[in-house]
Amino acid sequence: MVNLAGMDLNLLLVFDAVMSTRNATRAGEKIGMSQPAVSNALNRLRHTMRDDLFVRGAEGMRPTARALELEMPIRRALASIENALDPIAFDPQTATRTFTIATADYVAMTLLPYIAEYITQEAPGINVHTVPIEGRLYEKLDHQEADYGLMPLADIPDRFGRRQIAEDHFVCMMRKDHPLARYKKEIPIEAYAAARHLLVTPRGDAHGFVDEQLAEMGLSRRIVMTINHFGSAPMLITSSDMIVTVPSRMADKCCQYFDVHIVPSPVAPPASFIGGMLVWHKRLTNHPAHIWFQDLVARAGHDLEKYGLKTGAMKAPGLQGLPCMG
């Protein structure tokens, strides 16, 4: 049995950081240590645990079987200590901490401007760090690589808290002179399925809800290209014959900078596919700082729905930006 009285508990922070990042340099950046200091701490922990814990490989620091056994118990213990030592009250005016959100880039274009404004006014010491979802949102939340996920989600596991932040619907976007741009209200489903499609997939999926809906109708579509970021979509569709199905506010943002045509999508997401959902691991539910941050994001979502996109050249949200449709 390990004697805790003779153990430096900071070594557990190093273990958790290396387990999360699989990289000694990034682990050091996460906890404010140099790479040599992280390596030294790992060697001390290896001696204490009588196990290599991490082995260098082509993809970084690969955990041993013993390290994988320790991962969640150590992570839960560190979270319990952090919650116990945090002050009961949370004062955003004086607090200094970082909230990490795993999300897609269209959130940065639509919701983050409101979040940034609130933080500037109410919490000058608070930082917000966004990270890509990379197809492993729930794993990131479990492993504390992110505090929150923010995106349309379906079938959220019970271990996560959730809060709907904003509603949106999907539209089709294409270049102004695309053959399907002659449709102003809705593209016929057969013409939509026959088109060449660009798929934006922040999670790295090869197919989306559109393909599931088309399959139920006995149809399929040709996905010519997939990308991870919404921001690249307008450049790709304006220089090709592809069309893309995106949230309406994302399309509205593109109208401000690109000559695109927007028309309602003939395919809607399933009822379980909820737009603008903020999710977090339930271990954060009663933490004062996180209660405040969840409320702040909800206020930002309310403002987005009420006032639309926050830009100097404001356009109404959704399909009210009709100049893009002609």
Secondary structure, 3 states (H helix, E strand, C coil): CCCHHHCCCHHHHHHHHHHHHCCHHHHHHHHCCCHHHHHHHHHHHHHHHCCCCEEEECCEEEECHHHHHHHHHHHHHHHHHHHHHCCCCCCCCCCCEEEEEEECHHHHHHCHHHHHHHHHHHCCCEEEEEECCCCCHHHHHHCCCCCEEEEEECCCCCCEEEEECCCCCEEEEEECCCHHHHCCCCCCHHHHHHCEEEEECCCCCCCCHHHHHHHHCCCCCEEEEEECCHHHHHHHHCCCCCEEEEEHHHHHHHHCCCCEEEEECCCCCCCCCEEEEEEEEHHHCCCHHHHHHHHHHHHHHHHHHHHCCCCCCCCCCHHHCHHHHC
